[in-house]
Amino acid sequence: MDAQAGLQPCYRHPGTETGIRCTRCEKPICPQCMIPASVGFQCPDCVRGGSGTGHAADANRPRTLAGGRVRTDDRLVTKILIGICLAVYLPVLVLGDRFVDELVLIGYAYNPLLGEVVGVADGEWYRLLTATVLHQEPWHILFNLLGLWVIGGIVEPELGRSRYALLCLISGLAGSVLAYAVAAPNQPSLGASGIVYGLIGAWVVLARRRRHDMRPVALFVALSLVMTFTRPGISWEAHVGGLVAGLVLTYVLVQAPRARRELIQYGACGLLLLIEAGVVMARTMALT
């Protein structure tokens, strides 16, 4: 591929080609126009607030690709999520199956250990969320925490804390919701795989937006899906649900026009949560 193919003329100096873009508005900028920011470079218009949106002080504040604030610790939410998974795993080591049975995703089933009917359809909706941070096997939690750290470390700095946290929540719930809607009612499902695959979906969108070489990304996604559908005991529903939610939501987050960015972004988050809630209610009515 020609290395010059990705070069574009600077928006202020059309005779100068560049491969650098403003981290805020993404306009191509040449070395003459590049103003260092906390992450990458900004154009003179954004630094001066000359875009005409917001106050100058806000314009000077570095922003992520999705419009979030750039932070010193750009993995804080990832660290908190990993900490939650570890905190939930400790009682599993001490109490074993009884603790897992209280939090695992089950649609509708009789649990002989508890001596009662359990499941989301029985009103235990919290299982849709608790299952996303619950692990039983050491290899399972190690694999998922590694995925959260590596891929989350790529995605969180690009989205910002609040948008990244919503992405994790919605992707994890999407995996649980699809498992609840499609899998057998008595099939248990647990793990942060839905969140991890949501981050994989986000990574695909971000790599495409940044015009990175998509071949390694496509290969990684393909291998992940092969593992999903070929290894026994894997909840493919959680993986696919998280992946699709991550793709869709991240696309909206990075493509939303700046003039109505937050309205569109948070509106999309609310819409996806409503869709998930609707699927859960429909499945519950079908089971009961």
C-alpha positions as CSV (number, residue, x, y, z in Angstrom):
1,M,0.0,0.0,0.0
2,D,1.4,3.5,-0.9
3,A,2.5,5.3,2.3
4,Q,1.4,8.6,0.7
5,A,-2.2,7.4,0.3
6,G,-3.2,8.6,3.8
7,L,-1.7,12.1,3.4
8,Q,-4.0,15.1,3.1
9,P,-3.4,18.8,2.7
10,C,-3.3,20.9,5.9
11,Y,-6.5,22.8,6.3
12,R,-4.6,26.1,6.7
13,H,-1.7,25.4,4.3
14,P,-3.2,23.5,1.3
15,G,0.2,23.1,-0.3
16,T,1.6,21.1,2.6
17,E,0.5,17.4,2.9
18,T,0.4,15.8,6.4
19,G,-0.7,12.6,8.1
20,I,-1.4,14.3,11.5
21,R,-4.9,15.3,12.6
22,C,-6.1,17.6,15.4
23,T,-7.1,15.3,18.3
24,R,-10.2,17.4,18.9
25,C,-11.7,18.2,15.5
26,E,-9.7,15.8,13.3
27,K,-8.7,18.4,10.7
28,P,-5.4,17.6,9.0
29,I,-2.6,19.9,10.4
30,C,1.0,20.4,9.3
31,P,4.0,20.9,11.6
32,Q,3.4,24.7,11.4
33,C,-0.1,24.4,12.8
34,M,0.5,21.6,15.3
35,I,0.1,22.8,18.9
36,P,1.0,20.1,21.5
37,A,-1.8,18.9,23.8
38,S,-1.9,16.3,26.6
39,V,-2.6,13.7,23.9
40,G,-1.4,14.4,20.4
41,F,-1.7,17.8,18.8
42,Q,-4.5,20.4,18.3
43,C,-5.1,22.9,15.6
44,P,-5.0,26.7,16.2
45,D,-8.8,27.0,15.8
46,C,-9.5,24.5,18.6
47,V,-6.9,26.1,20.9
48,R,-8.3,29.6,20.3
49,G,-11.8,28.4,20.6
50,G,-12.3,29.7,17.0
51,S,-14.6,26.8,16.1
52,G,-17.5,28.9,17.5
53,T,-18.7,26.2,20.0
54,G,-18.4,26.7,23.7
55,H,-16.1,29.0,25.7
56,A,-12.4,29.5,25.0
57,A,-11.4,27.8,28.2
58,D,-13.4,24.7,27.2
59,A,-11.9,24.8,23.8
60,N,-8.4,24.7,25.3
61,R,-9.2,21.6,27.3
62,P,-7.9,18.5,25.5
63,R,-10.6,16.1,24.4
64,T,-10.7,12.4,23.5
65,L,-11.8,11.2,20.1
66,A,-15.4,10.8,21.4
67,G,-15.4,14.2,23.1
68,G,-14.6,13.1,26.7
69,R,-12.0,14.9,28.9
70,V,-8.5,13.7,28.7
71,R,-7.3,12.4,32.1
72,T,-3.9,11.8,33.6
73,D,-4.9,8.2,34.6
74,D,-6.5,7.0,31.4
75,R,-7.2,3.5,32.7
76,L,-9.0,4.4,35.9
77,V,-12.3,2.8,34.9
78,T,-10.5,-0.3,33.7
79,K,-8.7,-0.6,37.0
80,I,-12.0,-0.3,38.9
81,L,-13.6,-2.9,36.8
82,I,-10.8,-5.3,37.3
83,G,-10.9,-4.6,41.0
84,I,-14.6,-5.4,41.1
85,C,-14.0,-8.7,39.3
86,L,-11.3,-9.7,41.8
87,A,-13.5,-8.6,44.8
88,V,-16.3,-10.8,43.5
89,Y,-13.9,-13.7,42.9
90,L,-12.6,-13.8,46.5
91,P,-16.0,-15.1,48.0
92,V,-16.1,-17.7,45.2
93,L,-12.8,-19.1,46.5
94,V,-14.2,-19.3,50.0
95,L,-17.8,-20.2,49.5
96,G,-17.7,-22.0,46.2
97,D,-20.8,-23.1,44.3
98,R,-23.3,-21.7,46.8
99,F,-22.0,-18.1,46.2
100,V,-21.9,-18.6,42.4
101,D,-25.4,-19.9,42.3
102,E,-26.7,-16.7,43.9
103,L,-25.2,-14.5,41.2
104,V,-24.8,-16.5,38.0
105,L,-27.0,-15.8,35.0
106,I,-29.9,-18.3,35.0
107,G,-33.1,-17.7,33.0
108,Y,-35.5,-20.0,35.0
109,A,-34.6,-23.2,36.8
110,Y,-35.0,-25.1,40.0
111,N,-31.8,-25.1,42.1
112,P,-31.5,-28.2,44.3
113,L,-28.8,-26.6,46.4
114,L,-31.0,-23.7,47.3
115,G,-34.2,-25.7,47.2
116,E,-36.1,-23.1,45.2
117,V,-36.8,-21.8,41.7
118,V,-34.3,-19.2,40.7
119,G,-33.6,-17.0,37.7
120,V,-34.2,-13.7,35.9
121,A,-37.7,-14.8,35.0
122,D,-38.4,-15.3,38.7
123,G,-37.6,-11.6,39.4
124,E,-33.9,-11.9,40.0
125,W,-33.0,-9.3,37.3
126,Y,-29.8,-8.4,39.2
127,R,-28.3,-11.7,37.7
128,L,-28.0,-9.9,34.3
129,L,-25.4,-7.6,35.9
130,T,-23.7,-9.7,38.6
131,A,-22.9,-12.4,36.1
132,T,-20.8,-9.9,34.1
133,V,-18.2,-9.7,36.9
134,L,-18.5,-13.3,38.2
135,H,-15.9,-15.9,37.5
136,Q,-15.5,-19.5,38.8
137,E,-12.4,-20.9,37.1
138,P,-8.9,-19.3,37.6
139,W,-8.1,-19.5,33.8
140,H,-11.4,-17.8,33.1
141,I,-10.8,-14.7,35.3
142,L,-7.2,-14.5,34.2
143,F,-8.1,-14.5,30.5
144,N,-10.9,-11.9,30.9
145,L,-8.8,-9.6,33.2
146,L,-6.0,-9.7,30.6
147,G,-8.5,-8.8,27.9
148,L,-9.8,-5.9,30.0
149,W,-6.4,-4.6,30.7
150,V,-5.0,-4.8,27.2
151,I,-8.0,-3.8,25.1
152,G,-9.5,-1.5,27.8
153,G,-6.1,0.3,27.8
154,I,-6.7,1.0,24.1
155,V,-10.3,2.0,24.3
156,E,-10.7,4.0,27.5
157,P,-8.2,6.8,26.5
158,E,-10.1,7.2,23.2
159,L,-13.6,7.5,24.7
160,G,-13.0,9.1,28.1
161,R,-14.2,7.7,31.5
162,S,-18.0,8.3,31.4
163,R,-18.5,7.0,27.8
164,Y,-16.1,4.1,28.4
165,A,-18.0,3.1,31.6
166,L,-21.3,3.2,29.7
167,L,-19.8,1.1,26.9
168,C,-18.7,-1.6,29.5
169,L,-22.1,-1.5,31.1
170,I,-24.1,-1.8,27.9
171,S,-21.9,-4.4,26.3
172,G,-21.9,-6.6,29.4
173,L,-25.7,-6.3,29.7
174,A,-26.1,-7.0,26.0
175,G,-24.2,-10.3,26.4
176,S,-26.4,-11.3,29.4
177,V,-29.6,-10.2,27.6
178,L,-28.8,-12.3,24.5
179,A,-27.9,-15.3,26.6
180,Y,-31.1,-14.9,28.5
181,A,-33.2,-14.5,25.4
182,V,-31.6,-17.3,23.3
183,A,-30.0,-19.9,25.6
184,A,-31.9,-22.6,27.4
185,P,-33.5,-21.2,30.6
186,N,-31.5,-23.5,32.8
187,Q,-28.1,-22.8,31.1
188,P,-25.8,-20.9,33.4
189,S,-23.6,-18.1,32.1
190,L,-21.0,-16.0,33.9
191,G,-17.9,-13.9,33.2
192,A,-16.8,-10.6,31.9
193,S,-16.6,-11.9,28.3
194,G,-19.5,-9.8,27.2
195,I,-17.6,-6.7,28.3
196,V,-14.3,-7.9,26.7
197,Y,-16.0,-8.5,23.4
198,G,-17.7,-5.1,23.6
199,L,-14.2,-3.6,23.9
200,I,-13.1,-5.7,20.9
201,G,-16.0,-4.2,18.9
202,A,-15.0,-0.7,20.1
203,W,-11.4,-1.4,19.1
204,V,-12.6,-2.3,15.6
205,V,-14.4,1.0,15.2
206,L,-11.6,3.1,16.7
207,A,-9.0,1.5,14.5
208,R,-11.1,2.1,11.5
209,R,-11.7,5.8,12.5
210,R,-7.9,6.3,13.1
211,R,-7.2,4.7,9.7
212,H,-5.0,2.0,11.2
213,D,-4.1,-1.1,9.3
214,M,-7.2,-3.3,9.8
215,R,-5.7,-6.6,8.9
216,P,-4.3,-7.4,12.4
217,V,-7.6,-6.2,13.9
218,A,-9.7,-8.4,11.6
219,L,-7.4,-11.4,12.3
220,F,-7.8,-10.9,16.1
221,V,-11.6,-10.7,15.8
222,A,-11.8,-13.7,13.5
223,L,-9.6,-15.8,15.9
224,S,-11.8,-14.7,18.9
225,L,-15.0,-15.8,17.1
226,V,-13.4,-19.1,16.1
227,M,-12.6,-19.7,19.8
228,T,-16.1,-18.7,20.7
229,F,-17.8,-21.2,18.5
230,T,-15.4,-24.1,18.7
231,R,-14.5,-24.4,22.4
232,P,-17.0,-26.3,24.6
233,G,-18.7,-24.6,27.5
234,I,-18.5,-21.1,26.0
235,S,-21.5,-18.8,26.0
236,W,-21.4,-17.6,22.4
237,E,-24.5,-15.5,23.1
238,A,-22.5,-13.3,25.6
239,H,-19.7,-12.9,23.2
240,V,-21.8,-12.0,20.2
241,G,-24.1,-9.7,22.2
242,G,-21.2,-7.8,23.7
243,L,-19.4,-7.5,20.3
244,V,-22.4,-6.2,18.5
245,A,-23.2,-3.7,21.3
246,G,-19.6,-2.5,21.3
247,L,-19.6,-2.0,17.6
248,V,-22.9,-0.1,17.4
249,L,-22.4,2.1,20.5
250,T,-18.8,3.1,19.7
251,Y,-19.7,4.0,16.1
252,V,-22.3,6.4,17.5
253,L,-19.9,7.8,20.1
254,V,-17.2,8.7,17.6
255,Q,-19.5,9.7,14.7
256,A,-21.8,12.0,16.5
257,P,-21.6,15.5,15.2
258,R,-20.0,18.0,17.6
259,A,-22.9,20.3,17.6
260,R,-25.2,17.7,19.2
261,R,-22.6,15.3,20.4
262,E,-23.7,14.6,24.0
263,L,-27.4,14.5,23.1
264,I,-26.8,11.8,20.4
265,Q,-24.2,9.9,22.5
266,Y,-26.2,9.6,25.7
267,G,-29.4,9.3,23.8
268,A,-28.0,6.2,22.0
269,C,-26.9,4.8,25.4
270,G,-30.4,5.2,26.7
271,L,-32.0,3.7,23.6
272,L,-29.8,0.6,23.8
273,L,-30.6,0.2,27.5
274,L,-34.3,0.4,26.7
275,I,-34.0,-2.2,23.9
276,E,-32.2,-4.5,26.3
277,A,-34.9,-4.0,28.9
278,G,-37.6,-4.7,26.3
279,V,-35.9,-8.0,25.3
280,V,-35.7,-9.0,28.9
281,M,-39.4,-8.3,29.6
282,A,-40.4,-10.1,26.4
283,R,-38.4,-13.2,27.4
284,T,-39.7,-13.1,30.9
285,M,-43.3,-13.1,29.7
286,A,-42.5,-16.0,27.4
287,L,-41.0,-18.1,30.3
288,T,-43.7,-17.4,32.8
